[in-house]
Amino acid sequence: MGKKVLIIGGVAAGMKTASRLRRRDKDAEITVIERGELVSYGACGFPYYIGDEVKNFNEFTHTPQGIARDVDYFKKVKGIDVLTGHEAQKINRAAKTVTVLNRKNSEVTEMPYDVLVLGTGATPVRLPVPGADLEGIHNFWFPWEVLKVKEEITANNVTDVVIVGAGFIGMELAEEFNKIGVKVSVVEMQNRILPQMLDLEMAELAAKPVAAAGINLYLEEKTVAFEGEGRVAAVKTDKRTITAQMVIVAVGVRPNVELAREAGLAIGPSGAIAVNEYMQTSDLCIYAGGDCAENTHRVSGAKIFAPMGSTANKHGRIIADNICGDMVKYPGVLGTGLCRMPGVEAGSTSGSRQHGP
Ligand SMILES: Cc1cc2nc3c(=O)[nH]c(=O)nc-3n(C[C@H](O)[C@H](O)[C@H](O)COP(=O)(O)OP(=O)(O)OC[C@H]3O[C@@H](n4cnc5c(N)ncnc54)[C@H](O)[C@@H]3O)c2cc1C
């Protein structure tokens, strides 16, 4: 019998680990626990579903040959057990088990592991302001949020959208809403667009074609409330009130570290799970990768939270190789990002002066 490898989280880091491990080790018993219903989807293209550049949502969840990357696919093609609708509730390190809740029938089981991998990802930040629970206010992170946004644009005849946060997801979405004729206003607390990526001089250059395309950029403005009866009708900032039938809150994400913290694993200074250069946590039988795991900046050596799909996939590959005994080192990240906006594409490596090393 092969070693029992339990993986929590079934998107980028988790599924990359599972698939790579299967390629390397035909005997390993690989089980993925995922609380959602979809696995192995590509979130990076989600904004392009809004502007119909990606016409069919299946493109995010299917292989290029059109086969769904679902539970059956992973079982039949790769010999990997994927349990969707299952939530890992507790890691019992002494017994080397994970307490798992089947959300479909409320059954709780203890699942044993030889090696455990945490690929629990991140959760979008919500704005703690009055009216935050009104209908029509969305994050744009999980697949169901993306589908809901798309559906509501037509169902609610959305003509005005406010995007809170001018990071790369906010700016990519600004382009897509603009493309389908929705009036876009972006509200950003800092003095520039893409504040983590660009310094002021470059951000001002990049903002010119964006504004020329008709996108309102309200910089150095703080969102203080959402207004409306049942459904959002306006966004109040500290300087103005903006009409909106829909709001996208894209103000960043936080790593999902609760399971790790409760199990006594070390959390790093960035707030993500501390890992060594082999992607092992403070318990060497437990690896962590993707958005939940801390990264080292390759220039400064600083411990940073750098949630990127590209990084999550690299982590997954290295974790699988190290489970096979290779002990490959992950050198860290440079903080490279690219963003397409109307009339301009911006990219940077190592971040802006304020956010970089
Ligand atoms: C709109 C959008 C655009 C993006 N664009 C880019 C881009 O251009 N380039 C780029 O590099 N990255 C991009 N990203 C980021 C990228 O998608 C993430 O960095 C990547 O998905 C992280 O993968 P992950 O496996 O670490 O975590 P996730 O994708 O968050 O997956 C973690 C999974 O773990 C599950 N989980 C958590 N806790 C438990 C538990 N206790 N039990 C069971 N399951 C659990 C969650 O349900 C989730 O499905 C984008 C993201 C979005 C939303």
The ligand as an ORCA input file, in Angstrom:
! r2SCAN-3c Opt
* xyz 0 1
  C     -10.988     37.142    -10.549
  C      -9.646     36.568    -10.244
  C      -8.588     36.812    -11.090
  C      -7.327     36.293    -10.811
  N      -6.307     36.533    -11.690
  C      -5.095     35.997    -11.448
  C      -4.030     36.176    -12.388
  O      -4.209     36.814    -13.431
  N      -2.831     35.612    -12.100
  C      -2.619     34.882    -10.955
  O      -1.520     34.357    -10.760
  N      -3.612     34.708    -10.043
  C      -4.827     35.244    -10.258
  N      -5.848     35.049     -9.353
  C      -5.551     34.385     -8.064
  C      -5.625     32.875     -8.143
  O      -6.870     32.464     -8.633
  C      -5.395     32.306     -6.746
  O      -4.141     32.760     -6.301
  C      -5.417     30.782     -6.746
  O      -6.703     30.302     -7.023
  C      -4.972     30.250     -5.392
  O      -5.085     28.875     -5.399
  P      -5.189     28.057     -4.042
  O      -5.324     26.630     -4.432
  O      -4.104     28.449     -3.130
  O      -6.514     28.587     -3.319
  P      -8.017     28.663     -3.793
  O      -8.128     28.785     -5.252
  O      -8.654     29.722     -2.950
  O      -8.606     27.258     -3.359
  C      -8.678     26.883     -2.016
  C      -9.821     25.898     -1.851
  O      -9.760     25.366     -0.537
  C     -11.068     25.121     -0.089
  N     -11.055     25.054      1.368
  C     -10.642     26.008      2.234
  N     -10.772     25.575      3.500
  C     -11.288     24.320      3.435
  C     -11.657     23.357      4.411
  N     -11.525     23.599      5.709
  N     -12.155     22.170      3.990
  C     -12.307     21.912      2.662
  N     -11.979     22.798      1.693
  C     -11.468     23.985      2.074
  C     -11.849     26.313     -0.620
  O     -13.220     25.976     -0.725
  C     -11.202     26.547     -1.983
  O     -11.936     25.931     -3.017
  C      -7.126     35.526     -9.630
  C      -8.203     35.265     -8.773
  C      -9.449     35.760     -9.081
  C     -10.608     35.450     -8.174
*
